[in-house]
Amino acid sequence: MRYISTRGHLSGMPTSSGPTFSEILLGGLAPDGGLYLPESYPQVSSSELEQWRQLSYADLAWAVLSRFVDDIPPADLRALVTRTYTAEVYGNGRRKETAGEITPLLWLERPDPARAEGGLAILELSNGPTLAFKDMAMQLLGHLFEYVLARQGAEINILGATSGDTGSSAEYAMRGKQGVRVFMLSPHDRMSAFQRAQMYSLHDANIHNIAVRGTFDDAQDIVKAVSNDHAFKAKYKIGAVNSINWARVAAQVVYYFKGYFAATAAAPRGSNHQVAFAVPSGNFGNICAGHIARMMGLPIGRLVLATNENDVLDEFFRTGVYRPRSTAETCATSSPSMDISKASNFERFVFDLVGRDASVVRKLWAEVDAGRSFDLSGTPFLARLPQFGFISGSSTHADRLATIRQTFAKYGLMIDTHTADGLKVGSELRTPDMPMVVLETALPAKFEQTIVEALGRQPQRPAGLQGIENLPQRVQVMDVSVDAVKRFIEQHVR
Ligand SMILES: *Cc1c(COP(=O)(O)O)cnc(C)c1O
């Protein structure tokens, strides 16, 4: 499997000259500014699907990922996924009876053809170390990085900025990994006590927390400035693990298969059952994996994209207009991990929507990169949208509170604010002909404040995370200064 760029820098060359999986693993954007995608989507036949149905999560991950990876020996790839997807690592689920499963499915309403009830379920993706779905891919990334770096005799210094979820997920995945150091910038005194404790209580020698006296955007600007210093970047082998990383998207494809099998487990064999997935979306990474699973032949009837008040993507799927917002237009909501101004993975889907014509993508993103919008309404491209299965909706703070309350009252289940956005939109758009599976992107323990606002009580914490706020913390506090961050990196890389 070779990879191409959505902006077509390889056009005119034979595809066999494109980079391999390992060659794009440690990088971010393609050299032409586009995003990497496989040159074609591997196809899974219905008989293969039935075989895959029986597999454990790790074996399924191997079956799916080996279609995208051909430069890691199969036995090595199998060892990496087996080490990643264990019951110990993904052991923070609420239910004892599903403790051995990596991504348990929880029915809120079981399918019942007699009552024209398609079924409604939650797919638990947040039972990993940091209680958010990002652990599903990030943990694998940690193992892949270590493996590929050892093979190349190389090392990497990951520099990132976080407002919460990504930073902790990256640190838990990379802690103790050979050849990897993490320098994670976070806004000083602006994260929850729990989020601070998750990151700052790590004492591994290769993990460095830097709290900047500023906002998340200030931290992000420092990361950009350091990365734009090409000499510094090369000398200190600066890398990233942001959501455009192809391996993260590929790893996420796996749970759509697993969720599909779980949701159709009781259905009669042989017929082509469809399943709808509702996905709380920000940077379009999670749902992009659903799109890819569908392109591989998984019978996904609908992909329901849910946004919060930052509804850039909902607007596109309703109107064909993609209008990235300015920082000033981006609001801080109670589902903060979806507070985005533009969706960094969206270009991958648009590449497919326009028939994989990189020249069209280049034209559209010339607008986006200049801070403008584009409009596909009235073009033949938008007419093709239904064949990709996407529909969308959005949610507000009041909707979130109401959904958290109703879900607790009706099913006795406490859900987090992001999952509430997905459940709200998924419930509105569900149909009797197929199950609606809502992806749980975080556990409520991560967002205590809004849970207390909705329910008047604290969410439960997984046992290992009780009282982590009391652990000793290690963090370097700094002013907003590119030079100070560079000096810190210089002192800690040798
Ligand atoms: C990152 C995140 C999202 C958004 O996922 P994307 O892949 O950016 O669309 C949603 N919910 C939670 C809890 C997250 O951490």
The ligand as a Tripos MOL2 file, in Angstrom:
@<TRIPOS>MOLECULE
LIG
   15    15     1     0     0
SMALL
NO_CHARGES

@<TRIPOS>ATOM
      1 C1        -11.0740   14.8230   20.2150 C.3       1 LIG1
      2 C2        -12.4520   14.6590   20.7500 C.ar      1 LIG1
      3 C3        -13.6010   14.7750   19.9310 C.ar      1 LIG1
      4 C4        -13.5270   15.1820   18.4750 C.3       1 LIG1
      5 O1        -12.9810   14.1760   17.6670 O.3       1 LIG1
      6 P1        -12.4660   14.5260   16.1810 P.3       1 LIG1
      7 O2        -11.7210   13.3350   15.7620 O.co2     1 LIG1
      8 O3        -11.5950   15.7430   16.3270 O.co2     1 LIG1
      9 O4        -13.6760   14.8020   15.3570 O.co2     1 LIG1
     10 C5        -14.8420   14.5340   20.5030 C.ar      1 LIG1
     11 N1        -14.9680   14.2280   21.8110 N.ar      1 LIG1
     12 C6        -13.8970   14.1010   22.6280 C.ar      1 LIG1
     13 C7        -14.1160   13.7790   24.0610 C.3       1 LIG1
     14 C8        -12.6040   14.3060   22.1360 C.ar      1 LIG1
     15 O5        -11.5440   14.2050   22.9570 O.3       1 LIG1
@<TRIPOS>BOND
     1     1     2 1
     2     2     3 ar
     3     2    14 ar
     4     3     4 1
     5     3    10 ar
     6     4     5 1
     7     5     6 1
     8     6     7 2
     9     6     8 1
    10     6     9 1
    11    10    11 ar
    12    11    12 ar
    13    12    13 1
    14    12    14 ar
    15    14    15 1
@<TRIPOS>SUBSTRUCTURE
     1 LIG1         1 GROUP 0 **** ****
